[in-house]
């Protein structure tokens, strides 16, 4: 999988990317992150494992593991002070991670939930980030059946307090449709009768 990620940029500098990916896998994340492996991680971040025509990236479960890995490394790297402002499209990175984590099952979803909670607590969040993290955490917690009324209320309040009005349509996000699909599956269809969660989900997808 790492070799396939390393070759995502038409095979350019694949060996250098692979060495950097092996280092990243063990937690060695230089800051600021150099071209190797930033470029291939960002390319695989955009992948759509359910679309068999999409390149680069793999399909099915293998593709979701690759995308989950790429998104997690990008979000972790962005938590380093030296990388602040160095990455773009984090709203897309977050939902691609959430979508793959949910697809891969309970263990990956639980790990993703813990990871995003860590990011939300320790990284330097900028205008627009708080809402996306709160919404992603809410989706994961609901999908796992771990979101009580108090937690839901706090996360919804955090999302609504965001200074940047990106919610309701996700119109500035390249993966807006993925956001809407995940929100529908979790907050609207799996809200377990919590009206606040369901209503918030419907607002997010524009219903």
N, C-alpha and C positions, 0 to 999 in steps of 0.2 A: 504493500500500500504506500509506503514512504517513497519507494522508487517511482511509482506511478504519479504521486504528487510532484516529485522532483522533475518529472518530464512534462509537466503541465504546460510549460511555455515552449511548446513545439520542440521539446528536448534540449533547448538552449541551456548551457551551463548546468546540465542535470547532475553531474557528479558533485559540483560545489553546493547545489541545492540539497542534495541527499545528505552530505556531511552536516550541513546546517540543520536539517530536519532531525537527524539522529541526535544532535546536541540538544535541540529543542525538546525532544521526547524525554530526555533525562533532566530537563529543567534548566538547561543552560541557554538563557535568552539574552543575548547581547543587546544593550540599549545605547543609542538607537539601533533598531533592528536593520541590518543591511539588506541589500537587494536579494541576496541569498540568505534566507528562504522567503522573504516578504512577498516577492512577486508571485511565486507559485502557490503560496498559502492563500493569497487574495484571489487568484484565479479559481482555485478549488472551492473557495468560499461561495462563489456564485453557482456552483454546480447544482444540477437538478437530478438526483438519482432515480426519480420515477420517470424521467424522460430519456428513453433509450437513444435518442438522437443527439443528446447534449454532450458537448465536449468543450474543455477537458473535464475529467472526472469519471468515475465508474458508476455503475448502476446498482439498483437494489440495495441490499443490506451492506455490501462492501462499499458502495458509494456513500451511504449515510455515515459509515464509520470514518471514511476519509474526510467528508465534509465536517463532521463533528470535531475531528482532530484539528482541522485547519482553523475553524472558527474559535475553538478554545484557545489555541496558541495565539491567535491574533488578539483576542480580548485580554488574555493574560499579559501579552507584551504591552498592550496599550495602558496597562495599569502602572507601568514603570514611568516615573516622572520624566525621564529623558525622551520618552516616546509620546508625550502629550502633544496632541495636534498633528501627529505623524501619520495617523491612519484615518481613512475616510470610509463612509458607508457603514458605520457601526450599527445603525438601526437595522440594516440588512444582515450584518454578521450575527446579531443577537437572535433574530427570528430564524435564521438558517440553522443555528445551533439548537434552538428549542424544537424546531420541527424534526430534525434528525434524532434528537434525544428521545422525544416522544415516540417516534417511529420504532426506535431500537428497543424500547421497553422500559420497565420500571427501574432497573439498576442505572441505566444511563440517564433517565429522567431525574432520579434522585441525585446523582452526581452533578448533573447540570444545574439543578436547583441550588445545591450547596455552593457551587462555583459562582453562580450569579449573585447569590446573597453575599458572598465574600467580595465580589467586584463592587457591589452596591455599597458595601460598608467601607472598604479600604481604598478604592481608587478615587482619583480626582474626577468627579463628574462635572460635565459642562452643560450649558443650556441645551435642553433637548434630550440629554441622556437619561435623566432621572425618570421621566415618563416611560421611556422604552424599557428600562430595567424593571420598573414596577409592574408594567403590563406583562413582561415575559415571566417574571417570578410568579405572578398571579396565575398565568396559564399553566405553568408547570405544577404549582401547588394544587390547583383544582384537578388537573389530570391525574395526580397521585392520590387524590382524596385527602389531602393534608391541609386544607384551607378552611379554617373555621370562620365564623362571622366577624370576629375581631380582626383577624389577619386580613381578611378580604376588605374590610372597611378601611384599614390603614393603607393597604396597597392602592386601593382606588383613590383615596385622598391624595397619596403621593403622586399618582399619575395625573390627577386633575390639577395639582398645584404647580405642575411644570410650566415655566414661563413661556416655552415655545409651544405654540398651538399646533403640534403635529398630529394630535389625536383626531379621532372622528373619521378621517379619510386616509391617513398615512400617505398623503399625496406626494410628499417629498421623498418617499422611500422607494428604492428600486424594487424591493420585494414586498410591495404593498399587498399584492394578492395573497402572498404566503401569510402575512400578518392576518388578513381577513379570514383565510381558511382555518388557521390555528385558533383564532379567537372564536370562530363559529363552533369548531369541534369541542373546545374546552369551556369557555365562559358561557356560551349560549346553550349548547346541547348537553353539557355534562356538569351543569352548575348545581345539581342535586337540590333543586328547589330554593336556592338562595336567590331571591328576587333582585337584590342589589347587584350581585355578580352578573346575572342574566341581563338586566337592564343596561349595565355598563358595557357588556359585550355587544349588545345590539346597537348602542350608540357608536361604539368603535367601528363597527362594520357598516354603519350608515342606515340602519333600519329604524 
